[in-house]
Amino acid sequence: MFKKSNEQKLGDILKQFSSKRKIKPGYDQYRVKKWWHENMGGMINEQTSGIYLKHKALYISVSSASLRSELNMSRDALREKINRELDGEVVEKIIVR
């Protein structure tokens, strides 16, 4: 079997494609939302009424004051975890409302 010399992983191709086009912000938004819903757990997802990424700032709207306080206290660790999981500096700051 012959192996082509230009083989690349699909994820690498998508990263190259999105960085050359103006779709990267939308793609990052999708990835952050997906990460949030998969990793934060049912109770937090139920109390999260909105989440969006704009200019590398992650805005999170929650309905619970205690959850808002908890997220505010752990936003640096949360930001680092998101960036590590998404392989890059996708989120620079987190704003919890």
C-alpha positions in Angstrom: 0.0 0.0 0.0 1.3 3.4 -0.9 1.3 6.2 1.6 0.8 9.7 0.2 3.3 12.3 1.4 0.7 15.0 1.8 -1.6 13.2 4.3 -2.9 15.5 7.0 -5.4 15.1 9.9 -8.8 16.5 9.2 -8.7 18.6 12.3 -5.5 20.2 11.1 -7.0 21.0 7.7 -10.1 22.6 9.4 -7.8 24.8 11.5 -5.9 25.9 8.5 -9.1 26.6 6.5 -10.8 28.5 9.4 -7.7 30.6 10.1 -7.5 31.7 6.4 -11.2 32.6 6.3 -13.4 34.9 8.4 -15.2 31.9 9.9 -12.8 31.4 12.8 -14.8 33.5 15.3 -17.9 31.5 14.6 -16.0 28.3 14.8 -14.5 29.2 18.1 -17.9 30.2 19.4 -19.3 26.8 18.5 -16.3 25.0 20.1 -16.7 26.9 23.4 -20.4 26.3 23.6 -19.9 22.6 22.8 -17.2 22.4 25.5 -19.3 24.1 28.1 -22.3 21.8 27.6 -20.2 18.7 27.6 -18.0 19.5 30.6 -19.9 21.7 33.0 -22.6 19.2 34.1 -26.4 19.2 34.1 -27.0 21.5 37.1 -24.8 24.3 35.7 -26.2 23.9 32.2 -29.7 24.2 33.5 -28.8 27.5 35.2 -26.9 28.9 32.3 -29.2 31.0 30.2 -26.7 32.2 27.7 -23.1 31.8 26.6 -21.3 33.6 23.8 -17.8 34.5 22.7 -17.0 37.9 21.4 -13.5 39.3 20.8 -12.0 36.5 22.9 -14.2 37.4 25.9 -16.5 34.6 27.1 -19.9 36.0 28.4 -21.9 33.7 30.6 -25.4 34.5 31.8 -26.6 32.5 34.8 -29.8 32.6 36.7 -28.4 31.7 40.2 -26.5 34.3 42.3 -24.5 31.5 44.1 -23.4 30.0 40.7 -22.5 33.5 39.5 -20.3 34.0 42.5 -18.7 30.5 42.2 -17.9 31.1 38.5 -16.5 34.5 39.2 -14.1 33.1 41.8 -12.9 30.3 39.5 -12.9 32.1 36.1 -9.0 32.1 35.8 -8.9 28.3 36.2 -11.9 27.9 34.0 -10.3 30.0 31.2 -7.1 28.0 31.4 -9.0 24.7 31.2 -11.0 25.9 28.2 -7.9 27.1 26.4 -6.0 23.9 27.1 -8.9 21.7 25.9 -9.4 23.8 22.7 -5.6 24.0 21.9 -5.1 27.7 21.9 -5.8 31.1 23.3 -9.5 31.1 22.5 -10.7 32.8 25.7 -8.8 35.7 27.2 -11.3 36.7 29.8 -14.6 35.4 31.3 -17.4 37.7 32.2 -20.2 36.2 34.3 -23.6 38.0 34.5 
